[in-house]
């Protein structure tokens, strides 16, 4: 390697490190400007977690229901329809 290529790599590395450090400082300043109180941050994250969990449960329920509904159309297909029919009967028994 030549001295010029080494100097260019060092220069590029310093530039990327400076940009990364500036981004990190900006994000930290932004976080501290919005949330000076740790209790407020914990409350916000707790409420956010509750809504995330609730949304995940509702979303999963909807996806499973749609999947069961779509699979019910395949009951008439020979071979694989028997398995779908058993699943459909199990779901109907559980109601």
N, CA, C and O atoms as a MOPAC input file, in Angstrom:
PM7 MOZYME 1SCF
protein

 N      0.84000 1    -1.18000 1     0.00000 1
 C      0.00000 1     0.00000 1     0.00000 1
 C      0.88200 1     1.23900 1     0.00000 1
 O      1.93800 1     1.29900 1     0.63000 1
 N      0.40400 1     2.19500 1    -0.72100 1
 C      1.15400 1     3.44400 1    -0.75600 1
 C      0.70700 1     4.34900 1     0.38000 1
 O     -0.33200 1     4.13600 1     1.00500 1
 N      1.51500 1     5.35100 1     0.62300 1
 C      1.20100 1     6.29000 1     1.69400 1
 C     -0.07900 1     7.06400 1     1.38600 1
 O     -0.84000 1     7.40400 1     2.29100 1
 N     -0.31000 1     7.33900 1     0.10500 1
 C     -1.51800 1     8.08400 1    -0.27700 1
 C     -2.77500 1     7.26300 1     0.00700 1
 O     -3.76600 1     7.79800 1     0.50400 1
 N     -2.73800 1     5.97700 1    -0.30400 1
 C     -3.91900 1     5.14200 1    -0.06900 1
 C     -4.17200 1     4.98000 1     1.43300 1
 O     -5.32400 1     4.95000 1     1.86500 1
 N     -3.11500 1     4.87500 1     2.22300 1
 C     -3.26700 1     4.77400 1     3.67800 1
 C     -3.84900 1     6.07000 1     4.23300 1
 O     -4.74000 1     6.05200 1     5.08200 1
 N     -3.33000 1     7.19800 1     3.73800 1
 C     -3.81800 1     8.49700 1     4.19600 1
 C     -5.28900 1     8.68100 1     3.82000 1
 O     -6.06400 1     9.22900 1     4.60400 1
 N     -5.67600 1     8.22900 1     2.62800 1
 C     -7.07200 1     8.33900 1     2.19900 1
 C     -7.97400 1     7.47700 1     3.07500 1
 O     -9.06300 1     7.91300 1     3.45000 1
 N     -7.54100 1     6.25900 1     3.40900 1
 C     -8.33500 1     5.39300 1     4.27400 1
 C     -8.49500 1     5.99000 1     5.66300 1
 O     -9.57500 1     5.93800 1     6.25200 1
 N     -7.41200 1     6.55700 1     6.18000 1
 C     -7.47500 1     7.18600 1     7.50100 1
 C     -8.41700 1     8.38600 1     7.45700 1
 O     -9.21600 1     8.58500 1     8.37200 1
 N     -8.32300 1     9.17200 1     6.41200 1
 C     -9.18100 1    10.34900 1     6.25100 1
 C    -10.65200 1     9.94100 1     6.17100 1
 O    -11.50400 1    10.55600 1     6.81200 1
 N    -10.94800 1     8.90200 1     5.38300 1
 C    -12.32500 1     8.41400 1     5.26000 1
 C    -12.83300 1     7.86900 1     6.58700 1
 O    -13.98800 1     8.08700 1     6.95300 1
 N    -11.96800 1     7.16000 1     7.30700 1
 C    -12.35800 1     6.59400 1     8.60400 1
 C    -12.68200 1     7.70700 1     9.60400 1
 O    -13.66700 1     7.62300 1    10.33800 1
 N    -11.85500 1     8.74000 1     9.62800 1
 C    -12.09600 1     9.87000 1    10.53000 1
 C    -13.40400 1    10.56200 1    10.17600 1
 O    -14.16300 1    10.95500 1    11.06300 1
 N    -13.66500 1    10.71000 1     8.89100 1
 C    -14.90100 1    11.36100 1     8.44500 1
 C    -16.12700 1    10.56300 1     8.87800 1
 O    -17.08000 1    11.13800 1     9.40300 1
 N    -16.11600 1     9.24600 1     8.66500 1
 C    -17.27000 1     8.43100 1     9.05100 1
 C    -17.44500 1     8.38500 1    10.56600 1
 O    -18.57300 1     8.39300 1    11.05800 1
 N    -16.33900 1     8.33500 1    11.31000 1
 C    -16.43200 1     8.34900 1    12.77200 1
 C    -17.01100 1     9.66700 1    13.27100 1
 O    -17.81900 1     9.67700 1    14.19900 1
 N    -16.60600 1    10.77500 1    12.66400 1
 C    -17.14500 1    12.07900 1    13.05400 1
 C    -18.64000 1    12.17100 1    12.75500 1
 O    -19.40700 1    12.68800 1    13.56700 1
 N    -19.04800 1    11.67200 1    11.59600 1
 C    -20.47100 1    11.69700 1    11.24300 1
 C    -21.27600 1    10.82000 1    12.20400 1
 O    -22.35300 1    11.21800 1    12.64800 1
 N    -20.76700 1     9.64400 1    12.52500 1
 C    -21.45600 1     8.74900 1    13.44900 1
 C    -21.57300 1     9.39100 1    14.83800 1
 O    -22.62800 1     9.33400 1    15.47000 1
 N    -20.49400 1     9.99100 1    15.29400 1
 C    -20.51800 1    10.65500 1    16.59600 1
 C    -21.49400 1    11.81500 1    16.61800 1
 O    -22.18200 1    12.02900 1    17.61600 1
 N    -21.56300 1    12.57000 1    15.52500 1
 C    -22.50400 1    13.68800 1    15.46100 1
 C    -23.93700 1    13.18700 1    15.49600 1
 O    -24.78400 1    13.79000 1    16.15500 1
 N    -24.22300 1    12.09500 1    14.79800 1
 C    -25.57300 1    11.52000 1    14.82100 1
 C    -25.94100 1    11.04100 1    16.22200 1
 O    -27.04900 1    11.28800 1    16.70000 1
 N    -25.00800 1    10.35500 1    16.87600 1
 C    -25.27900 1     9.86200 1    18.23100 1
 C    -25.53900 1    11.01100 1    19.19400 1
 O    -26.46600 1    10.94700 1    20.00200 1
 N    -24.73700 1    12.04900 1    19.11400 1
 C    -24.94300 1    13.21100 1    19.98600 1
 C    -26.27400 1    13.88700 1    19.71400 1
 O    -26.96700 1    14.30700 1    20.64100 1
 N    -26.62600 1    13.98900 1    18.45300 1
 C    -27.90400 1    14.60900 1    18.09500 1
 C    -29.07200 1    13.80700 1    18.66900 1
 O    -30.00000 1    14.38200 1    19.23800 1
 N    -29.02900 1    12.48400 1    18.52100 1
 C    -30.10400 1    11.64500 1    19.05300 1
 C    -30.17500 1    11.70900 1    20.57500 1
 O    -31.26800 1    11.74100 1    21.14000 1
 N    -29.02700 1    11.72800 1    21.24400 1
 C    -29.03200 1    11.84800 1    22.70100 1
 C    -29.61200 1    13.18400 1    23.14600 1
 O    -30.40400 1    13.23700 1    24.08600 1
 N    -29.22000 1    14.26100 1    22.47500 1
 C    -29.77100 1    15.57800 1    22.80800 1
 C    -31.26500 1    15.61600 1    22.57000 1
 O    -32.01400 1    16.17300 1    23.37300 1
 N    -31.69900 1    15.03100 1    21.47900 1
 C    -33.12200 1    14.99900 1    21.16300 1
 C    -33.88800 1    14.21400 1    22.22200 1
 O    -34.96500 1    14.63000 1    22.64900 1
 N    -33.33800 1    13.08800 1    22.64300 1
 C    -33.99200 1    12.27400 1    23.67500 1
 C    -34.08200 1    13.04300 1    24.98500 1
 O    -35.13500 1    13.05900 1    25.62100 1
 N    -33.00000 1    13.67500 1    25.39200 1
 C    -32.98900 1    14.39200 1    26.66700 1
 C    -33.85900 1    15.63800 1    26.62700 1
 O    -34.38300 1    16.05000 1    27.66200 1
 N    -34.02600 1    16.24700 1    25.46100 1
 C    -34.90800 1    17.41100 1    25.35900 1
 C    -36.35700 1    17.01000 1    25.56800 1
 O    -37.12000 1    17.74400 1    26.19700 1
 N    -36.74200 1    15.85900 1    25.04800 1
 C    -38.12900 1    15.42100 1    25.15700 1
 C    -38.43100 1    14.76700 1    26.50500 1
 O    -39.55500 1    14.86500 1    26.99800 1
 N    -37.46000 1    14.11300 1    27.09300 1
 C    -37.71500 1    13.32000 1    28.29300 1
 C    -36.67700 1    13.64400 1    29.36500 1
 O    -35.67700 1    12.93900 1    29.50200 1
 N    -36.90800 1    14.66400 1    30.08800 1
 C    -35.97100 1    15.03400 1    31.15400 1
 C    -36.20100 1    14.19100 1    32.40700 1
 O    -35.30000 1    14.05200 1    33.23400 1
 N    -37.38800 1    13.63300 1    32.55100 1
 C    -37.75100 1    12.89200 1    33.74700 1
 C    -37.80200 1    11.40100 1    33.42300 1
 O    -38.54500 1    11.00100 1    32.52700 1
 N    -37.03500 1    10.57100 1    34.12400 1
 C    -36.99900 1     9.13800 1    33.86400 1
 C    -38.34800 1     8.47100 1    34.13600 1
 O    -38.73200 1     7.54800 1    33.41800 1
 N    -39.06400 1     8.92100 1    35.15600 1
 C    -40.36900 1     8.33900 1    35.47700 1
 C    -41.31300 1     8.51500 1    34.29500 1
 O    -42.09500 1     7.61700 1    33.98300 1
 N    -41.24300 1     9.65900 1    33.64300 1
 C    -42.08300 1     9.90600 1    32.47800 1
 C    -41.73300 1     8.94100 1    31.34800 1
 O    -42.62000 1     8.44500 1    30.65300 1
 N    -40.45700 1     8.67900 1    31.16900 1
 C    -40.01500 1     7.73800 1    30.13000 1
 C    -40.52800 1     6.33800 1    30.43900 1
 O    -41.00100 1     5.64000 1    29.54200 1
 N    -40.43700 1     5.91800 1    31.71200 1
 C    -40.90400 1     4.58200 1    32.09100 1
 C    -42.41200 1     4.45100 1    31.90400 1
 O    -42.89000 1     3.41900 1    31.43300 1
 N    -43.15500 1     5.47500 1    32.26400 1
 C    -44.60700 1     5.44000 1    32.08100 1
 C    -44.96100 1     5.33100 1    30.60200 1
 O    -45.81500 1     4.53400 1    30.21100 1
 N    -44.29800 1     6.13700 1    29.79300 1
 C    -44.58500 1     6.13300 1    28.36000 1
 C    -44.26600 1     4.76500 1    27.74900 1
 O    -45.04600 1     4.24200 1    26.95300 1
 N    -43.12900 1     4.19100 1    28.12100 1
 C    -42.75500 1     2.88000 1    27.57700 1
 C    -43.67700 1     1.77300 1    28.07700 1
 O    -43.95700 1     0.82600 1    27.34300 1
 N    -44.14800 1     1.88000 1    29.30700 1
 C    -45.08000 1     0.89000 1    29.84700 1
 C    -46.39500 1     0.92800 1    29.07300 1
 O    -46.90900 1    -0.11500 1    28.66700 1
 N    -46.93300 1     2.11400 1    28.87100 1
 C    -48.19700 1     2.25500 1    28.13300 1
 C    -48.01900 1     1.80400 1    26.68800 1
 O    -48.88800 1     1.14200 1    26.12000 1
 N    -46.89100 1     2.16800 1    26.10800 1
 C    -46.60300 1     1.74400 1    24.73700 1
 C    -46.53700 1     0.21900 1    24.64800 1
 O    -47.02200 1    -0.36400 1    23.67900 1
 N    -45.94400 1    -0.42700 1    25.64700 1
 C    -45.85400 1    -1.88300 1    25.66700 1
 C    -47.21500 1    -2.53500 1    25.79800 1
 O    -47.47600 1    -3.56100 1    25.16900 1
 N    -48.09600 1    -1.94500 1    26.62000 1
 C    -49.44800 1    -2.48300 1    26.75700 1
 C    -50.17100 1    -2.42600 1    25.42000 1
 O    -50.78300 1    -3.40900 1    25.00200 1
 N    -50.10600 1    -1.29600 1    24.75400 1
 C    -50.78400 1    -1.17800 1    23.46400 1
 C    -50.15400 1    -2.07100 1    22.40400 1
 O    -50.86200 1    -2.60500 1    21.55000 1
 N    -48.83600 1    -2.24300 1    22.44400 1
 C    -48.18400 1    -3.14100 1    21.49400 1
 C    -48.64300 1    -4.57700 1    21.71000 1
 O    -48.94200 1    -5.28500 1    20.74800 1
 N    -48.70000 1    -5.00800 1    22.95800 1
 C    -49.15400 1    -6.36600 1    23.26100 1
 C    -50.60200 1    -6.57800 1    22.87100 1
 O    -50.94800 1    -7.60700 1    22.29100 1
 N    -51.44700 1    -5.61500 1    23.18500 1
 C    -52.86400 1    -5.71300 1    22.83200 1
 C    -53.03900 1    -5.77400 1    21.30900 1
 O    -53.81800 1    -6.58200 1    20.80400 1
 N    -52.31900 1    -4.92700 1    20.58900 1
 C    -52.38900 1    -4.93500 1    19.12300 1
 C    -51.88000 1    -6.23100 1    18.52900 1
 O    -52.41500 1    -6.71700 1    17.53300 1
 N    -50.84300 1    -6.79300 1    19.13800 1
 C    -50.30900 1    -8.06900 1    18.65000 1
 C    -51.32100 1    -9.19600 1    18.82900 1
 O    -51.48800 1   -10.03000 1    17.93900 1
 N    -51.99100 1    -9.22100 1    19.96800 1
 C    -52.99100 1   -10.26600 1    20.21700 1
 C    -54.15500 1   -10.12800 1    19.24300 1
 O    -54.58800 1   -11.11700 1    18.65200 1
 N    -54.66100 1    -8.91800 1    19.07200 1
 C    -55.78300 1    -8.69500 1    18.15300 1
 C    -55.36200 1    -9.03800 1    16.72100 1
 O    -56.10200 1    -9.70200 1    15.99500 1
 N    -54.17900 1    -8.58500 1    16.31900 1
 C    -53.69500 1    -8.88100 1    14.96700 1
 C    -53.51100 1   -10.36400 1    14.72800 1
 O    -53.88100 1   -10.87400 1    13.67100 1
 N    -52.94000 1   -11.06500 1    15.70300 1
 C    -52.76700 1   -12.51200 1    15.57100 1
 C    -54.08800 1   -13.24000 1    15.47700 1
 O    -54.22600 1   -14.19200 1    14.70900 1
 N    -55.06700 1   -12.79400 1    16.26000 1
 C    -56.39300 1   -13.41200 1    16.22000 1
 C    -57.03300 1   -13.23900 1    14.84800 1
 O    -57.61600 1   -14.17600 1    14.30200 1
 N    -56.92100 1   -12.04600 1    14.30200 1
 C    -57.49800 1   -11.78300 1    12.97700 1
 C    -56.80300 1   -12.63100 1    11.91000 1
 O    -57.46400 1   -13.18400 1    11.03000 1
 N    -55.48500 1   -12.73200 1    11.98300 1
 C    -54.74500 1   -13.52200 1    10.98500 1
 C    -55.12800 1   -14.99500 1    11.07600 1
 O    -55.34300 1   -15.63200 1    10.04400 1
 N    -55.22000 1   -15.54800 1    12.27300 1
 C    -55.59600 1   -16.95700 1    12.43700 1
 C    -57.02000 1   -17.19400 1    11.94700 1
 O    -57.29700 1   -18.20200 1    11.29700 1
 N    -57.92800 1   -16.26000 1    12.26000 1
 C    -59.31500 1   -16.40600 1    11.80500 1
 C    -59.39400 1   -16.38200 1    10.27600 1
 O    -60.10400 1   -17.18900 1     9.67600 1
 N    -58.67100 1   -15.46300 1     9.65500 1
 C    -58.66600 1   -15.40100 1     8.18100 1
 C    -58.05100 1   -16.66500 1     7.57800 1
 O    -58.53700 1   -17.18100 1     6.57100 1
 N    -56.99200 1   -17.15100 1     8.19400 1
 C    -56.35100 1   -18.37300 1     7.70300 1
 C    -57.30100 1   -19.56300 1     7.79500 1
 O    -57.38500 1   -20.36100 1     6.86100 1
 N    -58.01300 1   -19.68800 1     8.90500 1
 C    -58.98100 1   -20.78100 1     9.06000 1
 C    -60.10800 1   -20.65100 1     8.04200 1
 O    -60.57600 1   -21.64800 1     7.49300 1
 N    -60.54100 1   -19.41700 1     7.79400 1
 C    -61.61200 1   -19.18800 1     6.82300 1
 C    -61.16000 1   -19.57400 1     5.42100 1
 O    -61.90700 1   -20.22100 1     4.68700 1
 N    -59.95000 1   -19.18600 1     5.04200 1
 C    -59.43900 1   -19.51900 1     3.70600 1
 C    -59.23700 1   -21.03000 1     3.58300 1
 O    -59.54700 1   -21.60600 1     2.54000 1
 N    -58.73300 1   -21.66700 1     4.61000 1
 C    -58.51200 1   -23.11600 1     4.55300 1
 C    -59.81800 1   -23.90000 1     4.47400 1
 O    -59.84000 1   -25.03200 1     3.99200 1
 N    -60.90500 1   -23.29500 1     4.94900 1
 C    -62.19700 1   -23.99500 1     4.87700 1
 C    -62.65900 1   -24.18600 1     3.43100 1
 O    -63.51100 1   -25.03200 1     3.16100 1
 N    -62.10700 1   -23.40900 1     2.50800 1
 C    -62.46700 1   -23.57500 1     1.09700 1
 C    -61.82100 1   -24.81600 1     0.48600 1
 O    -62.26500 1   -25.29200 1    -0.55900 1
 N    -60.77400 1   -25.34700 1     1.12700 1
 C    -60.04400 1   -26.48200 1     0.57700 1
 C    -60.53900 1   -27.82000 1     1.10700 1
 O    -59.89300 1   -28.83900 1     0.86300 1
 N    -61.65000 1   -27.85700 1     1.81600 1
 C    -62.17400 1   -29.09600 1     2.38500 1
 C    -62.58500 1   -30.06900 1     1.28000 1
 O    -62.47000 1   -31.28200 1     1.45500 1
 N    -63.05800 1   -29.55900 1     0.15500 1
 C    -63.56200 1   -30.41900 1    -0.92300 1
 C    -62.44200 1   -31.05700 1    -1.75200 1
 O    -62.72100 1   -31.93800 1    -2.56500 1
 N    -61.20200 1   -30.64500 1    -1.57200 1
 C    -60.09700 1   -31.19100 1    -2.36800 1
 C    -59.72800 1   -32.57100 1    -1.83700 1
 O    -59.46400 1   -32.72700 1    -0.64400 1
 N    -59.70700 1   -33.58600 1    -2.72500 1
 C    -59.36000 1   -34.94000 1    -2.27200 1
 C    -57.91300 1   -35.00500 1    -1.76900 1
 O    -57.02400 1   -34.35800 1    -2.32100 1
 N    -57.70000 1   -35.77400 1    -0.74400 1
 C    -56.34300 1   -35.94300 1    -0.21400 1
 C    -56.06100 1   -35.01700 1     0.94800 1
 O    -55.89700 1   -35.47700 1     2.07800 1
 N    -56.00100 1   -33.73200 1     0.69600 1
 C    -55.68300 1   -32.79300 1     1.77500 1
 C    -56.93100 1   -32.25000 1     2.45800 1
 O    -56.84300 1   -31.67400 1     3.54300 1
 N    -58.08200 1   -32.42600 1     1.83800 1
 C    -59.32500 1   -31.91300 1     2.39200 1
 C    -59.71000 1   -32.56100 1     3.71000 1
 O    -60.35700 1   -31.93700 1     4.55100 1
 N    -59.31300 1   -33.81700 1     3.89000 1
 C    -59.66400 1   -34.52900 1     5.12400 1
 C    -59.03800 1   -33.85700 1     6.34900 1
 O    -59.68300 1   -33.71800 1     7.38800 1
 N    -57.80100 1   -33.45100 1     6.21600 1
 C    -57.12500 1   -32.76300 1     7.32400 1
 C    -57.78400 1   -31.42800 1     7.64100 1
 O    -57.95600 1   -31.07500 1     8.80800 1
 N    -58.15300 1   -30.68600 1     6.59700 1
 C    -58.83200 1   -29.41200 1     6.80600 1
 C    -60.20800 1   -29.62100 1     7.42500 1
 O    -60.65800 1   -28.82200 1     8.24600 1
 N    -60.87400 1   -30.70500 1     7.02000 1
 C    -62.20000 1   -30.98500 1     7.56600 1
 C    -62.10900 1   -31.32900 1     9.05600 1
 O    -62.95800 1   -30.91000 1     9.84300 1
 N    -61.09000 1   -32.08300 1     9.43900 1
 C    -60.89700 1   -32.40000 1    10.85800 1
 C    -60.62300 1   -31.13400 1    11.66900 1
 O    -61.14400 1   -30.96700 1    12.77200 1
 N    -59.81200 1   -30.25900 1    11.11900 1
 C    -59.51700 1   -28.99000 1    11.80800 1
 C    -60.78200 1   -28.15700 1    11.93900 1
 O    -61.02800 1   -27.55300 1    12.98400 1
 N    -61.58800 1   -28.12500 1    10.87700 1
 C    -62.83500 1   -27.35800 1    10.90800 1
 C    -63.79500 1   -27.94100 1    11.95500 1
 O    -64.45500 1   -27.18700 1    12.67000 1
 N    -63.87500 1   -29.24400 1    12.04700 1
 C    -64.76100 1   -29.87600 1    13.04000 1
 C    -64.26800 1   -29.58900 1    14.46300 1
 O    -65.07100 1   -29.37600 1    15.37100 1
 N    -62.95300 1   -29.58500 1    14.64900 1
 C    -62.39900 1   -29.26900 1    15.96400 1
 C    -62.73000 1   -27.84600 1    16.36100 1
 O    -63.08700 1   -27.58500 1    17.51000 1
 N    -62.61500 1   -26.93800 1    15.43300 1
 C    -62.93000 1   -25.53600 1    15.72100 1
 C    -64.40500 1   -25.39400 1    16.05900 1
 O    -64.76000 1   -24.65500 1    16.97700 1
 N    -65.25900 1   -26.08300 1    15.34000 1
 C    -66.69700 1   -25.98300 1    15.59300 1
 C    -67.07200 1   -26.61300 1    16.93900 1
 O    -67.98500 1   -26.12800 1    17.60700 1
 N    -66.38500 1   -27.68100 1    17.34300 1
 C    -66.65400 1   -28.31600 1    18.63800 1
 C    -66.24100 1   -27.40100 1    19.79500 1
 O    -66.86600 1   -27.42800 1    20.85500 1
 N    -65.20800 1   -26.60500 1    19.60100 1
 C    -64.66600 1   -25.76000 1    20.67700 1
 C    -65.56100 1   -24.55200 1    20.96000 1
 O    -65.39900 1   -23.90100 1    21.99100 1
 N    -66.49100 1   -24.24500 1    20.07200 1
 C    -67.35700 1   -23.06500 1    20.27200 1
 C    -68.24600 1   -23.24000 1    21.39500 1
 O    -69.03700 1   -22.34800 1    21.70100 1

